[in-house]
Structures are given as C-alpha cells and as structure tokens.
Amino acid sequence: MPKRSSSKRTLRDEIALATLRQVIRQTENEKRRKKNPAAVALGRLGGLKGGKARAVALSAKRRREIAQKAARKRWHGKA
C-alpha cells in the first residue's frame, strides 16, 4: 500500500477542520457573553426568599403531602 503524503488534505480532513473551527468559534462567543449583574442579583434575591415564603404559606398537611409525593417519585420512579 502506498504511503500517503501528509501535505495532501482530503475532503474528510477539510470537514474535520471546518467543524473544529466552528466549535472553537462557538466557545469563544460563549466566553464573551456576560450576564447582567443587576439581573443576577434580582434573580438571586427572589430565589432566596422563595422557599421560605412558600413553606410559611403552606399548611403542615400540604407540606407533608408534597414531601410524600417527592419521596414516592424519588424512590419509585415515574408513576
């Protein structure tokens, strides 16, 4: 079998290089995107309040029902 010259590129090589360039471009674009600090702070503020406020609003019976349903899903799969 004749040895192939390393300087010749095949169509497969060109496709692989194009794909690689595209992936690199996408990761560079993702690095450039920054989140708005004000929006992050606002979302975090609501998130910190949410669970506690919900727990206060729910009755003990309803909290127990929710916990039991979660446990069933966790241990018995999708049913």
N, C-alpha and C positions, 0 to 999 in steps of 0.2 A: 504494500500500500504506500503510495507516495506521501511524503510529508507535506503538510500544508504550510504555506508561508504565513508567518504571524502578522505580516503587514497588510494582508488582504482581509477586508471585512465582508462578512456575509450579510444577507438580509436579516437573519436571526440576531446577529451582533448589533445591527443598527436598531432593531426593535428593542433589544435589551437596553441599549444606551439611551434611547428616547424615553423608555419607561423610567429608567434611573433618574434622568434629568427631571422628569415630571415629578417624581416623588421628592426629590431634593427641593424643587421649586415650592411644592406644597408645604413642606416642613418649614421652609424659610418664611412663607407667608403666615403660617400659624405663629411663629415666633414674634412676628411684627405686630400681630393683633394684641392689643392690651384691653383689659376690662376697665370700665369707668369706675374709679374708686368710690364715687358717691353712690352709684347704683349697687355696688358690692356691699357698702356699709348699710344701705337701706334694706337690702335683702337679708342681711345678717341680723339686723335689728328685729325684723318681723319673725325670723326663724327662731331667735332666742326666746321670744315671747310666746310663740305658737303652742308648743306642747304643754306648757304650764297653764296657759289660759284655757286650753281645751280640757285639761284634767279638772280644773276648778269648775268649769261649766257642766261637766258630765256628772250624773248621779253615780253612786257607788255600784248600783246594779248594772248600769250601762257600761261602766268601765270594766266590770267583771265579764260581761258578755263579749266585749271587744277582745279582751285578753284571752278568753277561752277560744274564740274564733281564730285568733292568731296562732295559738298553740296547736289547734287542730290542723291548720294549714301547714305549720312548720313540721309537725311530726307525721302527718298522714298524707301529705302530698296534695295534689289537686283533686278536691272532691266537693 
